[in-house]
Amino acid sequence: MKSSLEIFVVKKEEVNNRIDSYLANKKEEISRVAVQRLIEEEKILVNDKKTKASYKVQENDQITIEEEKPKEIELKAQDIPIEVIYEDKDIIVVNKPKGMVVHPANGNPDRTLVNAIMAICKDTLSGIGGEIRPGIVHRIDKDTSGILIVAKNDKAHINLSEQIKNHETQKTYIALVRGIVKENEATINMPIGRSTKDRKKMAVTKNGKEAITHFKVIERFLKHNCSLLEVKIETGRTHQIRVHLSEIGYPIIGDTTYSNGKNEWGVKGQCLHAKSLKFRHPSTEKEMFLEAELPEYFKKLLENLETGI
């Protein structure tokens, strides 16, 4: 396996955090336990010297991490039905179904969105995302449905990535949450990082990264104690909408991770849908606005709530 080297320099406001906690918050994809293992293997150095997991970081400490890259999964095109919303020589925009993983990973080697896109686009996907993420500019969770844009060439990929980085794109979500939301609209500004209680989960945490979510109420279903929201995010933290709404007391219906297992509606997968996307076309610079239709299970649930069933 190949290894990669990553370097962090400790800022003044970050001092006196344990190094395992510091790095677990810096790198959302790595757990505190994994950091401790890398420290034991001397794959993590502080100022070019070996360290301990209990070490408290100091200002201007230079921390290097040597990580082994996982073995690349061999990708293959698979004929999987998927709704294409828009396609041209530069991009393809799809409506990802609930339950589909965006790209291969441990536990999900195939039957992903990338496998489906490869069958449609053949050899025309951008290579910037790497061998297992060709064309993937942004992601949505496995059990979140909705609009997702894929780049067909490197120029389009770079352009779209810059738009996302500079907050020039706008994605709008629809979420059905438990509880009657009192405010007509509001903003949640709470930092998100890896949960210290469960490393598989994210959480609002003091040392997390800035996360800003805006929402407004579309409809309140008083009889059923739930609300339909339109949600927009300024930042793209892992599980951001799910974590933020749960934190303020309105977990997304069907979300098994952040709703304490409560699901009186029997929904499989959270009622969260990426409904629309506004962006500039990477070649023509024309403003694009595309929408993805709600999945049938979501529409059916809303119909039942409307009719009082």
C-alpha positions in Angstrom: 0.0 0.0 0.0 1.1 3.6 -0.7 1.3 6.1 2.1 0.5 9.8 2.3 1.9 12.5 4.5 -0.3 15.2 6.0 0.9 18.2 8.1 -1.0 20.3 10.7 0.3 23.4 12.5 -1.3 24.1 15.9 -3.0 27.5 16.2 -3.1 29.5 19.4 -6.7 28.8 20.1 -6.1 25.1 19.8 -3.5 24.6 22.5 -3.8 22.1 25.4 -6.0 19.7 23.5 -4.9 16.1 23.7 -3.3 15.2 20.4 -5.6 12.3 19.7 -8.7 14.5 20.2 -7.1 17.4 18.2 -6.4 15.2 15.2 -9.8 13.3 15.4 -11.5 16.7 15.1 -9.2 18.0 12.4 -9.8 14.9 10.3 -13.4 13.8 10.3 -12.7 10.5 8.5 -10.3 9.3 11.2 -11.3 8.2 14.7 -9.5 8.9 18.0 -8.7 5.2 18.3 -7.1 5.2 14.9 -5.0 8.2 15.9 -3.8 6.4 19.0 -2.9 3.4 16.9 -0.9 5.6 14.5 0.9 7.2 17.4 1.9 3.7 18.7 3.2 2.8 15.3 5.1 6.1 15.3 3.3 7.2 12.2 2.4 10.5 13.9 5.2 12.8 14.9 5.3 16.2 16.7 8.1 18.4 15.5 9.7 15.3 14.0 9.7 13.5 17.3 7.5 10.6 18.5 4.7 11.4 20.9 2.0 10.0 23.2 -1.8 10.1 22.8 -2.0 12.1 26.1 0.3 14.8 24.8 -1.3 18.3 24.8 -0.6 20.2 21.7 1.2 23.6 21.9 1.1 26.6 19.6 3.1 26.2 16.4 3.6 22.4 16.9 4.1 20.8 13.6 2.2 17.5 13.5 2.8 15.0 10.7 0.7 12.0 9.9 1.8 9.2 7.7 -1.2 7.2 6.6 -1.4 4.1 4.4 -3.9 4.6 1.6 -6.4 1.8 1.3 -6.1 -0.4 -1.7 -8.1 1.0 -4.6 -11.2 -0.9 -5.4 -11.5 -2.0 -9.0 -14.3 -0.1 -10.6 -16.7 -1.5 -13.1 -19.6 0.0 -15.0 -23.0 -1.5 -13.9 -26.3 -1.1 -15.6 -28.3 0.4 -12.6 -31.4 2.4 -13.4 -31.0 6.0 -12.3 -32.9 9.2 -13.3 -30.8 11.6 -15.4 -32.0 15.2 -14.9 -29.6 16.9 -17.3 -26.6 15.9 -19.4 -24.2 17.5 -21.8 -20.5 17.1 -22.8 -19.3 18.6 -19.5 -21.7 17.5 -16.8 -24.3 15.0 -15.9 -26.9 15.7 -13.1 -28.8 12.9 -11.5 -31.5 12.2 -8.9 -29.8 9.8 -6.6 -32.2 7.3 -5.0 -32.3 6.7 -1.2 -30.1 3.8 -0.2 -27.5 4.2 -2.9 -23.9 5.0 -1.8 -22.2 7.7 -4.0 -18.9 5.9 -4.5 -17.2 2.6 -3.6 -15.8 2.2 -0.1 -15.2 -0.5 2.5 -18.5 -2.5 2.8 -19.8 -1.0 -0.5 -17.5 -2.2 -3.3 -20.1 -1.8 -6.1 -23.7 -1.0 -6.9 -22.9 2.7 -6.2 -23.8 5.9 -8.0 -20.3 5.9 -9.6 -20.9 2.4 -11.0 -24.2 3.5 -12.5 -22.7 6.8 -13.9 -19.8 4.8 -15.5 -22.3 2.8 -17.5 -24.0 5.9 -18.8 -20.9 8.0 -19.5 -18.4 5.3 -20.4 -14.9 6.8 -20.4 -15.9 10.5 -20.2 -15.7 11.1 -16.4 -13.2 13.5 -14.8 -10.3 11.7 -13.1 -9.7 14.3 -10.4 -11.7 12.5 -7.8 -9.3 9.5 -8.0 -9.9 6.0 -9.3 -12.8 5.2 -7.0 -14.5 8.7 -7.2 -14.3 9.7 -10.9 -16.2 12.9 -11.6 -17.6 13.2 -8.0 -17.6 16.9 -7.1 -19.9 16.6 -4.0 -21.7 13.9 -2.1 -24.9 13.2 -0.2 -25.5 10.5 2.4 -26.5 7.0 1.4 -30.0 7.4 2.8 -30.5 10.9 1.5 -32.0 11.2 -2.0 -31.8 13.9 -4.5 -29.8 16.0 -6.9 -26.1 15.5 -7.5 -23.8 16.8 -10.2 -21.0 14.8 -11.8 -18.2 16.3 -13.9 -17.3 14.6 -17.2 -13.9 16.3 -17.6 -11.2 17.8 -15.4 -11.9 21.4 -16.4 -15.6 21.1 -15.4 -14.5 19.4 -12.1 -12.1 22.2 -11.1 -14.7 24.9 -12.0 -17.5 23.3 -10.0 -15.2 22.5 -7.1 -14.2 26.2 -6.9 -17.9 27.3 -7.1 -18.7 25.0 -4.1 -15.6 26.1 -2.2 -16.6 29.8 -2.7 -20.2 29.2 -1.8 -21.4 30.2 -5.3 -23.7 27.2 -5.6 -26.9 26.8 -3.8 -28.5 23.5 -2.9 -31.9 23.3 -1.4 -33.1 20.4 0.7 -36.6 19.3 1.8 -36.7 17.7 5.3 -39.6 16.2 7.3 -38.9 16.5 11.0 -40.5 15.3 14.2 -42.0 18.1 16.2 -43.8 21.4 15.5 -41.2 24.0 14.6 -42.2 27.3 16.2 -40.1 29.7 14.1 -41.2 30.4 10.6 -37.5 30.6 9.6 -34.2 30.5 11.5 -30.5 29.9 11.2 -28.5 27.3 13.1 -24.8 28.3 13.6 -23.2 25.5 15.6 -19.7 23.9 15.1 -19.8 20.2 14.1 -17.1 17.6 14.7 -16.7 13.9 15.4 -18.7 12.8 18.4 -16.5 11.9 21.4 -19.1 9.4 22.6 -19.6 7.5 19.3 -16.9 7.9 16.7 -19.3 6.8 13.9 -21.4 9.9 14.6 -21.0 13.6 14.2 -22.1 16.1 16.9 -22.2 19.7 17.8 -18.9 20.2 19.6 -16.9 23.1 20.9 -13.8 22.2 18.9 -15.7 21.3 15.7 -15.7 23.1 12.3 -18.0 26.0 11.6 -21.4 24.8 10.3 -24.3 27.1 9.2 -27.8 25.8 8.3 -30.8 28.0 7.3 -34.3 26.6 7.3 -37.9 27.8 6.9 -41.2 26.0 7.5 -43.2 24.9 4.5 -46.0 23.2 6.4 -46.8 22.1 10.0 -48.8 18.9 10.5 -50.2 19.5 13.9 -52.2 16.3 14.2 -49.1 14.2 13.5 -46.5 16.3 15.4 -44.2 16.9 12.5 -43.1 19.8 10.2 -41.9 20.0 6.6 -38.9 22.3 6.1 -36.9 23.9 3.3 -33.2 23.8 4.3 -30.2 25.5 2.8 -26.6 25.1 4.0 -23.7 27.5 3.9 -21.1 24.9 4.9 -20.9 21.2 3.9 -20.0 19.3 7.1 -20.6 15.6 7.3 -24.3 14.9 8.3 -24.7 18.7 8.9 -28.5 19.0 8.4 -29.2 15.8 10.3 -27.0 16.9 13.3 -28.2 20.5 13.4 -31.9 19.7 13.3 -31.6 16.9 15.9 -29.6 19.3 18.1 -32.4 21.8 18.3 -35.0 19.2 19.0 -36.4 18.4 15.5 -34.7 15.2 14.3 -35.4 14.1 10.7 -38.0 11.4 10.5 -36.5 8.0 9.6 -33.0 9.0 10.7 -31.8 6.0 12.7 -28.6 7.7 13.8 -29.8 11.0 15.2 -33.4 10.4 16.3 -32.9 8.0 19.2 -34.5 5.2 17.1 -37.9 6.8 17.2 -39.8 6.2 13.9 -43.5 5.9 14.3 -44.1 6.3 10.6 -42.1 3.2 9.7 -39.9 5.1 7.2 -36.7 3.4 6.1 -34.0 6.0 5.5 -34.3 9.6 6.5 -36.9 12.0 5.0 -34.2 14.3 3.6 -34.1 15.1 -0.1 -31.8 17.4 -2.1 -34.5 19.1 -4.1 -32.7 21.7 -6.2 -29.3 23.0 -7.3 -28.3 26.4 -8.6 -24.8 26.8 -10.2 -23.0 28.3 -13.2 -22.4 26.0 -16.1 -18.6 25.3 -16.1 -18.2 26.0 -19.8 -21.0 28.5 -20.8 -21.1 30.4 -17.4 -24.9 30.3 -17.8 -26.8 30.1 -14.5 -28.4 26.7 -14.2 -31.3 25.8 -11.9 -32.3 22.1 -11.8 -34.7 20.2 -9.6 -35.0 16.6 -8.5 -38.5 15.1 -7.9 -39.2 13.8 -4.4 -39.0 10.0 -4.2 -42.3 8.0 -4.0 -42.0 7.0 -0.4 -41.6 10.7 0.6 -44.5 11.9 -1.5 -46.8 9.1 -0.2 -46.0 10.0 3.4 -46.8 13.7 2.8 -50.0 12.7 1.1 -51.0 10.6 4.2 -50.1 13.5 6.5 -52.2 15.9 4.4 -55.2 13.7 4.4 -54.8 12.9 8.1 -54.2 9.2 7.7 
